Amino acid sequence: MDTVKGYFQNSRDSQRDETKVEIFLSARVNKAMHFDTWQLAQNQAAVLGNIRVSIEDAEGYEHICRDFRVEERAPGDFVVCCLAPFALQADGEIAPRQNHLTGYDMYVDQP
């Protein structure tokens, strides 16, 4: 199965399930949240790497994302991403999970 780079956009507490956090990812680097320093981006990557981030692949199977990395997009502009078998929409964007609220890319269980 092919892997796609997913860039971290944002996160928020789920409005429907208080035990979940919604994680938003994009296949497009220009939609990624940017960090001014490598250390700030690395801190976010560490948080994401230490929680159970679950996605659905193109066949609908669960995949746990574990390896979040920092990339320097430009000098002083860092982003967090991971490689995973994301399901893609026709426009090349990461598809939302089908068995959860439409529009959210990933969910994690809150500690």
C-alpha positions as CSV (number, residue, x, y, z in Angstrom):
1,M,0.0,0.0,0.0
2,D,1.3,3.4,-0.9
3,T,2.1,5.9,1.8
4,V,1.3,9.6,1.6
5,K,2.8,12.4,3.6
6,G,0.2,14.0,5.9
7,Y,0.9,17.4,7.3
8,F,-0.4,18.5,10.8
9,Q,-2.9,21.3,10.5
10,N,-4.6,21.6,13.9
11,S,-6.3,19.7,16.7
12,R,-9.3,20.3,19.0
13,D,-11.4,18.4,21.5
14,S,-14.1,16.5,19.9
15,Q,-17.5,18.1,20.2
16,R,-19.4,14.7,20.0
17,D,-17.1,12.5,22.1
18,E,-15.2,14.1,25.0
19,T,-12.8,11.1,25.1
20,K,-11.5,12.0,21.7
21,V,-9.3,14.7,20.1
22,E,-9.8,15.5,16.4
23,I,-6.5,15.8,14.5
24,F,-6.6,17.6,11.2
25,L,-4.0,16.6,8.5
26,S,-3.6,17.7,4.9
27,A,-1.7,16.2,2.0
28,R,-0.7,19.8,1.1
29,V,2.2,21.3,2.9
30,N,0.9,24.9,2.3
31,K,-2.1,24.0,4.6
32,A,0.2,22.8,7.5
33,M,0.6,24.6,10.8
34,H,3.9,26.3,10.8
35,F,6.3,26.6,13.7
36,D,9.0,29.3,14.0
37,T,11.6,26.9,15.5
38,W,12.6,23.3,15.0
39,Q,12.2,22.8,18.7
40,L,8.6,23.9,18.8
41,A,7.8,21.7,15.8
42,Q,9.6,18.8,17.5
43,N,7.6,19.3,20.7
44,Q,4.4,18.9,18.6
45,A,5.7,15.9,16.8
46,A,6.6,14.3,20.1
47,V,3.1,14.9,21.5
48,L,1.5,13.3,18.3
49,G,4.0,10.4,18.5
50,N,3.1,9.6,22.1
51,I,-0.7,9.3,21.6
52,R,-2.7,6.8,19.6
53,V,-3.4,8.6,16.3
54,S,-5.7,6.4,14.3
55,I,-6.6,6.8,10.6
56,E,-8.4,4.7,8.0
57,D,-6.5,3.5,4.9
58,A,-8.1,3.3,1.4
59,E,-9.6,-0.1,2.2
60,G,-11.2,1.2,5.5
61,Y,-8.7,-0.6,7.8
62,E,-7.3,1.2,10.8
63,H,-3.7,2.3,10.8
64,I,-1.9,3.9,13.8
65,C,0.5,6.7,12.9
66,R,3.6,6.6,15.0
67,D,6.4,8.4,13.2
68,F,5.8,12.1,13.2
69,R,8.7,14.1,11.8
70,V,9.8,17.8,11.5
71,E,10.5,19.2,8.1
72,E,12.0,22.7,7.4
73,R,9.7,24.2,4.7
74,A,11.8,27.4,4.5
75,P,14.3,29.1,6.8
76,G,12.6,29.6,10.1
77,D,9.4,27.7,8.9
78,F,8.9,24.2,10.2
79,V,6.1,21.7,9.8
80,V,5.2,18.3,11.3
81,C,4.3,15.4,9.1
82,C,4.0,11.6,9.0
83,L,3.9,9.0,6.3
84,A,0.9,6.7,6.3
85,P,-1.4,4.9,4.0
86,F,-4.0,7.7,3.9
87,A,-7.1,7.4,1.8
88,L,-7.2,10.2,-0.7
89,Q,-10.0,12.0,-2.3
90,A,-10.2,12.7,-6.1
91,D,-8.5,16.1,-5.6
92,G,-5.5,14.5,-3.9
93,E,-6.5,15.6,-0.4
94,I,-6.6,13.2,2.6
95,A,-10.1,11.8,2.9
96,P,-12.0,12.1,6.2
97,R,-12.7,8.9,8.2
98,Q,-15.9,7.3,7.1
99,N,-16.9,5.8,10.4
100,H,-16.7,9.1,12.4
101,L,-17.9,12.6,11.9
102,T,-17.5,13.7,8.3
103,G,-14.7,16.2,7.9
104,Y,-12.2,15.1,10.4
105,D,-9.1,13.3,9.3
106,M,-7.9,11.6,12.4
107,Y,-8.9,10.9,16.0
108,V,-6.9,10.2,19.1
109,D,-8.0,9.0,22.5
110,Q,-7.3,11.6,25.2
111,P,-5.2,10.3,28.1
